Amino acid sequence: MLTAEDGNRFAAYLATPEHPAGVSAVLLPDVNGLRPFSAEMALRFAETGLTTLAIDYYGRTAGSEPRDDDYDTGPDRDQLRRQDVLADLATSVRYLREQAPGPVLVIGFCLGGGMALYAGTAGLNLAGVIAFYPWTGVTGQDPALPLDFAAFIRCRSEEHTSELQSHHD
């Protein structure tokens, strides 16, 4: 459980690797939010050495209690705001930096993929963003992202570039 600066409490699942690679990731699930599948995915990333924190989008509307695969996200999804997800994401990035200092990536799937790309425009000092089949259309109460929004993605700060390169070598 994490608490954003605005007081929102949201569920999160931390998967820690046996052999950390020195890189962490926030995992942004698909539209279903944090479900058992998301936790499994976080564990898979941890097997590669990434300390991975999967987060839920729906703490503001559905509460922070765990939800199973049968939960209907429709009403909560309709109330979703990108700025709220960014607030929770910023909290998650800070938390990861406290747990495992080093570069932090954001990895997202579908809705989470679009959010990951959008996060790259938010000045979170991310080492990178990875989006799998990103949804950038209408999201909850927010309009589709502009066609040129990706031009504003800024990642790989100087501080992290050498760390990432040393892990790649």
N, C-alpha and C positions, 0 to 999 in steps of 0.2 A: 504494500500500500504506500503510495506517495501522495504528497500534498503540494499542489501548485501554489505560486505566490498569491493567487486570488482566493485561496482557501479550498479549491476543488480537491477532493480526495478521489483518487483513481487507482484501479487495480493495475498491478504490474507483476511480471514474472521474470526473475533473474536466473539466468543459466550461466554458471561459471565453468570454465574449461579446466581440465586436469593439467594441461600445459598451456598457460596463457601466451598468446602471441604478442601481447602488448598493445593490442588494438581492441576497441570495444564497439558495440553497435546497439542502437536502439532499433528494435523491430516494430514496424508499423504494419499491423495485420490488414487483411482485406476488410470489406465493409462489415463483416461479422464481429469485429472487435476481438478482444482477448477471450479466446475459447481454448479448449484443450488442444486443438490443432496448432494454435499459435505457440503454446508452451512447448509442444513437441518440436516445432520448427526452431524455436530458440535453443533447445537442446542440441539440435543438429548443427546449428551454427557454432555452438560451444565446442562441439567435437572437433571443429577445425581450428580451435584456439581463440575464437572471438568471445569475449565476455559479452553476453547478449541480454538485453532487457526488452522484453515484449510488453507493450502497454495497451491499455484499453482507452477507447475514445468516449465512452458513454457514462463516465462518472458523474457528470453534471446532471444528467437526466435519468439515468437508471440506477444510480448509486454505485458503490464500490464493491458490492458483494459479487462473488464468482457466479458466472452464468454458464449453463450447459449449452450443448449444440442445438437444442430446441428453442432457444430464446429468440423471439422475433424482434429484430433491431429496428424495424420500420419506424415506429413512433420516435425513437431516439435519433435515428439517422436523419429524420426530417428536421430535427432541431439542431443538428450539428453545425458548428461554425469553425472555419479554418483557424481563426485567431485563437480559439479555445484549445484546439489541438496543438497549435504552436506553443501556447503557454504550458501545456502539459509536457510537450516535447522538450522545452527549455529546462524544465524541472528534471526530466529524465536524463538529459545530457549532463547537467550539473551532478546529479546523483552518480552517474557512471564515472565521471572524472574523479569523484571522491573515492569510489570503490576500486577503480583500476585506472590510475593516471595514464594518460597517453591519448593518442588520436581516437576520435569518436566518429563513426560513420552512422548514417541513417539508411536503413534498408526497408523498403515498403513494397507491398503487393496491392495492386488495383487501387482502391481508395487510398491505401497507405502509400502506394507508389507515387501517386499525385501529391500526397502530403509530403513525402520525402523530397521530391523535386522542389516543392514550394518552400520547404524548410531551408533549402540551399540558398534562398533569396532573403532569409530572415536574419542574417548576421549572427548565427549561432557558433561561428568559428568551427565548423565541421570539417573533418578531414575528407569527406566525400559523401555523396548521396547515390544510392542505387535504387532504381525503380524497375519493378517487374510489372509489365502491362499496366502502366499508370493511368488512372482515371483522373482527368483534369476538367471534366464537365461540371455541371451544376452539382454542388455538394451541400446537402442540407439546406440551409438558409442563404448560402453564398452562390453567386453566379459562376459560370465556367471561368477558368483562368484565361487571361488574354493569350492570344496565340504566341506572343513574343516573350512571355514571362520567363522562359528558360534562359534567355539571354542575360538575366540578372542573377543567375546562380553563381555564388562565390564560395569556393571550398579550397581545401589544401593550403592552409595557412603556412607560412614559412616555418613556424615552430614544428608543424607536423610533417612537412614534406620529407625531411631527412629521416625521421623515425619510420615513416612508411617505406621509404626507399631501403632502409637497412633491413626491414622485415622481408622485403621482396628479394634481396640479394642472396 
